[in-house]
Amino acid sequence: MPVMTAQEVMDLIPNRYPICYIDRVEELEPDKRIKAVKNVTINEPFFQGHFP
């Protein structure tokens, strides 16, 4: 179970799609470390034109 969802992350930081690269936070040690996940698919905007 995530520590924070994507919506909770967006409530804390100003970044939004397509710049926000966090789907969920799995682990958090404030002021020390964070483990976050971004699910990536071939449909992401940064892949457009990347592969022939």
C-alpha positions, 0 to 999 in steps of 0.5 A: 500500500502506498504511503502517498498517492499521485493526488497526495503528491500533487497536493504537495508539489506544483508539478503536473502532467507531463512534468510530474513523474511520480505515480505513488510514494512507497517509502518515506523517511522525511529529510532522508530518503524517498522511494517513488514509482512512475509507471511508464508506457510507450504512450508517454509524450517523451517517447514520441519520435524517439523510436523509429 
